[in-house]
Amino acid sequence: MTEVQSKGGQKTLLTILAILVLVLAASTIVLGYKYYTLSSYYKELSQNVLSLNGLLLSYTSLEQAFSRTLNEEAVNEVSSTVNSVTGGSTSFWPSIEKIYNYITSDVKYANDVDMPYISSYNHINIDGFDYIISFETSTVRNYVQTPKLTLEIKQGDCEDQAILAYAMIKYYMKHVVGTEYSLYIASIEFSDGSEHVAVFLPVRGGNVCIIDPAGSYLTKEYGEIATKPAQQELQTYSNYWSSSHGSMKSLTLYDVSVIDGSYKVVAEGDLSQIMAFLSKS
């Protein structure tokens, strides 16, 4: 009788152990699923934060804004304005001057609004993925407009007016003249810490024409648009700004594709280095 009870007790114990094993296994599966679910959620959340940061930068950073403001669709939006301003004329330099005059007369200068951006974030790496665990935001007074928006609201700062000029001139080159010449967006930093954006049109032989509607500056000779030796004209342009912003500390020249807004930096440096680069064009 005692032996039979002992065997029964062993069976009961084995049954309990089996149940515990099953419970632990089920718990492990549930915890694994919960971990996978939470991991997927936080991974998606981290990716969304980075996507948001990229979107905000496309509105607040000049370089990041090129793909949004100077792609083919955005540039084609200026077609009717270009055709109206130039009358479809293939006389190149008079048409460029008409584009400049149109922007200076129809688009007034306006300061940007404050825009938020992600200034910093912290992350932790788990299984090779960087999970964002916190981030901080700040604001910057900069909003880069599309050419279409600048035409519609008829105002914008130096970046907006330079992008509009670049888009209109590029459209004119491609669709009216039929030849796309080199054209650069010039980002300028002055010694007083301020920044400015204009358009440089290099010409074979080391000449350049500076087109700066926001700064009310156009390379001219005897009252009409002209090109001048790069060294001479850049010095004149630098002197033009010196009383209000000091000397030109650095310049960056961007060659932006009006197909997809991709860009390459063709030259950067101080005034003498940019003079040397353009003089070799």
C-alpha positions as CSV (number, residue, x, y, z in Angstrom):
1,M,0.0,0.0,0.0
2,T,2.8,2.4,0.8
3,E,4.7,1.5,-2.4
4,V,1.6,2.2,-4.5
5,Q,1.1,5.6,-2.8
6,S,4.8,6.5,-3.4
7,K,4.5,5.8,-7.1
8,G,1.3,7.9,-7.3
9,G,3.1,10.7,-5.6
10,Q,5.9,10.6,-8.1
11,K,3.5,10.7,-10.9
12,T,1.8,13.7,-9.4
13,L,5.1,15.5,-9.0
14,L,6.1,14.7,-12.5
15,T,2.8,16.1,-13.7
16,I,3.3,19.3,-11.7
17,L,6.8,19.6,-13.1
18,A,5.6,19.1,-16.6
19,I,2.9,21.7,-16.1
20,L,5.5,24.2,-14.8
21,V,7.7,23.5,-17.8
22,L,4.8,24.2,-20.1
23,V,4.0,27.4,-18.2
24,L,7.6,28.6,-18.3
25,A,7.7,27.8,-22.0
26,A,4.5,29.6,-22.7
27,S,5.7,32.6,-20.6
28,T,8.9,32.6,-22.5
29,I,7.0,32.7,-25.8
30,V,4.7,35.5,-24.5
31,L,7.7,37.5,-23.2
32,G,9.5,37.0,-26.5
33,Y,6.5,38.1,-28.4
34,K,6.1,41.2,-26.2
35,Y,9.8,42.0,-26.6
36,Y,9.5,41.6,-30.3
37,T,6.4,43.8,-30.4
38,L,8.0,46.5,-28.2
39,S,11.3,46.3,-30.1
40,S,9.4,46.8,-33.4
41,Y,7.4,49.7,-32.0
42,Y,10.5,51.5,-30.6
43,K,12.4,50.8,-33.8
44,E,9.6,52.4,-35.9
45,L,9.4,55.3,-33.4
46,S,13.2,55.9,-33.7
47,Q,12.9,55.8,-37.5
48,N,10.0,58.2,-37.4
49,V,12.1,60.7,-35.3
50,L,14.9,60.5,-37.8
51,S,12.4,61.0,-40.7
52,L,10.9,64.0,-39.0
53,N,14.4,65.5,-38.5
54,G,15.1,65.0,-42.2
55,L,11.8,66.7,-43.1
56,L,12.5,69.6,-40.9
57,L,16.0,70.0,-42.2
58,S,14.6,70.1,-45.8
59,Y,12.8,73.3,-44.7
60,T,15.5,74.9,-42.6
61,S,18.8,73.9,-44.3
62,L,19.8,75.4,-47.6
63,E,21.7,72.2,-48.7
64,Q,18.9,69.9,-47.6
65,A,16.3,72.1,-49.3
66,F,17.7,71.7,-52.8
67,S,16.0,68.4,-53.4
68,R,12.6,69.9,-52.5
69,T,13.0,73.3,-54.1
70,L,15.0,72.7,-57.2
71,N,13.8,69.4,-58.6
72,E,12.3,69.2,-62.1
73,E,8.7,69.6,-60.9
74,A,9.5,72.6,-58.7
75,V,11.5,74.3,-61.5
76,N,8.9,73.7,-64.1
77,E,6.5,75.7,-61.9
78,V,8.2,78.9,-63.0
79,S,7.7,78.2,-66.7
80,S,4.8,80.7,-67.3
81,T,6.6,83.4,-65.4
82,V,9.9,82.9,-67.3
83,N,8.0,83.0,-70.7
84,S,6.1,86.1,-69.7
85,V,9.2,87.9,-68.4
86,T,11.5,87.1,-71.3
87,G,8.8,86.9,-74.0
88,G,10.4,83.7,-75.2
89,S,13.4,85.7,-76.5
90,T,16.7,83.8,-77.1
91,S,18.7,87.0,-76.5
92,F,20.5,85.6,-73.5
93,W,21.9,88.5,-71.5
94,P,18.9,90.9,-71.9
95,S,16.7,88.0,-70.8
96,I,18.8,87.3,-67.7
97,E,18.6,91.0,-66.8
98,K,14.8,90.9,-67.2
99,I,14.6,88.0,-64.8
100,Y,16.7,89.9,-62.3
101,N,14.6,93.0,-62.7
102,Y,11.4,91.0,-62.3
103,I,12.5,89.5,-59.0
104,T,13.8,92.8,-57.6
105,S,10.6,94.6,-58.5
106,D,8.0,92.0,-57.8
107,V,9.4,90.1,-54.8
108,K,10.0,92.1,-51.6
109,Y,12.5,91.1,-49.0
110,A,11.0,89.4,-45.9
111,N,12.6,87.8,-42.9
112,D,11.9,84.1,-42.2
113,V,9.7,82.7,-39.5
114,D,11.0,80.5,-36.6
115,M,11.1,76.8,-37.5
116,P,11.5,73.9,-35.1
117,Y,14.2,71.2,-35.6
118,I,15.7,68.4,-33.6
119,S,18.9,69.8,-32.1
120,S,20.1,66.7,-30.4
121,Y,19.1,63.1,-29.5
122,N,20.4,60.3,-27.3
123,H,20.3,56.6,-28.4
124,I,21.2,53.2,-27.1
125,N,22.4,50.4,-29.4
126,I,20.7,47.0,-29.0
127,D,21.4,44.2,-31.3
128,G,23.0,46.5,-33.8
129,F,20.2,49.1,-33.9
130,D,20.3,52.6,-32.5
131,Y,17.1,53.2,-30.5
132,I,16.4,56.8,-29.8
133,I,15.6,57.2,-26.2
134,S,15.2,61.0,-26.0
135,F,15.6,64.1,-28.1
136,E,15.6,67.9,-27.8
137,T,14.1,70.5,-30.1
138,S,15.1,74.1,-30.8
139,T,14.1,76.7,-33.4
140,V,16.0,78.5,-36.1
141,R,14.8,81.5,-38.0
142,N,15.0,80.0,-41.5
143,Y,12.4,78.6,-43.9
144,V,13.5,77.8,-47.5
145,Q,10.6,78.4,-49.9
146,T,10.0,76.7,-53.2
147,P,10.1,79.0,-56.3
148,K,6.4,78.6,-56.7
149,L,5.6,79.8,-53.2
150,T,7.9,82.8,-53.6
151,L,6.1,83.8,-56.8
152,E,2.7,83.4,-55.1
153,I,3.4,85.3,-52.0
154,K,5.8,87.8,-53.7
155,Q,8.2,87.9,-50.8
156,G,11.2,86.0,-49.4
157,D,14.7,86.4,-48.0
158,C,18.0,86.1,-49.8
159,E,17.8,82.2,-50.0
160,D,14.3,82.3,-51.4
161,Q,15.2,85.0,-54.0
162,A,18.4,83.2,-55.0
163,I,16.6,79.9,-55.4
164,L,13.9,81.6,-57.5
165,A,16.5,83.3,-59.7
166,Y,18.4,80.0,-60.1
167,A,15.2,78.2,-61.1
168,M,14.1,80.8,-63.6
169,I,17.5,81.1,-65.2
170,K,18.0,77.3,-65.4
171,Y,14.5,76.9,-66.9
172,Y,15.3,79.7,-69.4
173,M,18.6,78.0,-70.4
174,K,17.0,74.6,-70.9
175,H,13.7,75.3,-72.4
176,V,14.1,78.6,-74.2
177,V,17.8,78.8,-75.2
178,G,18.2,75.1,-75.4
179,T,21.6,75.0,-73.7
180,E,22.2,74.6,-70.0
181,Y,25.3,76.6,-69.0
182,S,27.0,76.4,-65.6
183,L,25.3,78.3,-62.8
184,Y,26.1,78.3,-59.1
185,I,24.2,79.1,-55.9
186,A,26.7,81.0,-53.8
187,S,26.4,80.8,-50.0
188,I,28.4,83.6,-48.3
189,E,29.5,84.1,-44.7
190,F,30.6,87.5,-43.6
191,S,33.1,88.5,-40.9
192,D,30.2,89.8,-38.7
193,G,28.7,86.3,-38.6
194,S,25.8,87.0,-41.0
195,E,25.1,85.0,-44.1
196,H,23.8,85.7,-47.6
197,V,22.9,83.8,-50.8
198,A,23.3,84.9,-54.4
199,V,23.7,83.4,-57.9
200,F,27.0,83.3,-59.8
201,L,27.0,82.8,-63.6
202,P,30.5,81.9,-64.7
203,V,31.6,82.7,-68.3
204,R,34.3,81.0,-70.3
205,G,37.6,83.0,-70.1
206,G,37.4,83.6,-66.3
207,N,34.6,86.1,-66.2
208,V,31.5,86.1,-64.0
209,C,28.2,87.7,-63.7
210,I,26.8,88.1,-60.1
211,I,23.0,88.0,-59.9
212,D,21.8,88.9,-56.4
213,P,18.2,90.2,-56.3
214,A,17.9,90.3,-52.5
215,G,21.1,92.3,-52.3
216,S,20.0,94.6,-55.3
217,Y,23.3,93.7,-57.0
218,L,23.9,92.8,-60.6
219,T,27.1,92.8,-62.5
220,K,26.8,95.8,-64.9
221,E,28.8,97.8,-67.4
222,Y,27.5,101.2,-68.5
223,G,24.1,100.5,-66.9
224,E,23.6,97.1,-68.6
225,I,24.2,93.5,-67.5
226,A,27.7,92.4,-68.2
227,T,30.4,89.9,-67.2
228,K,33.7,90.9,-65.7
229,P,37.0,89.2,-64.7
230,A,36.2,87.1,-61.6
231,Q,38.9,88.6,-59.4
232,Q,37.9,92.2,-60.2
233,E,34.1,91.5,-59.9
234,L,34.3,89.5,-56.7
235,Q,36.4,92.2,-55.1
236,T,33.8,94.8,-56.2
237,Y,31.0,92.6,-54.8
238,S,32.9,92.2,-51.5
239,N,33.4,95.9,-51.2
240,Y,29.7,96.4,-51.8
241,W,28.9,94.5,-48.6
242,S,31.8,95.6,-46.5
243,S,30.2,98.6,-44.8
244,S,27.2,96.7,-43.6
245,H,28.6,93.2,-43.0
246,G,32.4,93.3,-43.1
247,S,34.6,91.2,-45.3
248,M,33.6,87.9,-46.9
249,K,34.9,85.3,-44.6
250,S,34.0,82.2,-46.7
251,L,32.0,81.3,-49.8
252,T,30.6,78.0,-51.0
253,L,29.5,77.4,-54.6
254,Y,26.8,74.8,-55.3
255,D,26.1,73.3,-58.7
256,V,22.5,72.0,-58.3
257,S,20.8,69.6,-60.7
258,V,17.3,70.8,-61.7
259,I,16.3,67.2,-62.4
260,D,16.4,65.9,-58.8
261,G,17.8,68.7,-56.7
262,S,21.0,66.8,-56.1
263,Y,24.1,69.0,-55.7
264,K,27.8,69.1,-55.6
265,V,30.1,71.7,-54.0
266,V,32.3,72.9,-56.8
267,A,34.3,75.3,-54.7
268,E,34.6,76.5,-51.2
269,G,37.0,78.7,-49.3
270,D,37.9,82.4,-48.8
271,L,37.5,85.1,-51.3
272,S,40.9,84.6,-53.0
273,Q,40.2,80.9,-53.4
274,I,36.9,81.5,-55.1
275,M,38.5,84.1,-57.3
276,A,41.1,81.6,-58.4
277,F,38.4,78.9,-59.1
278,L,36.2,81.2,-61.2
279,S,39.2,82.7,-63.0
280,K,39.9,79.2,-64.4
281,S,36.4,78.7,-65.7
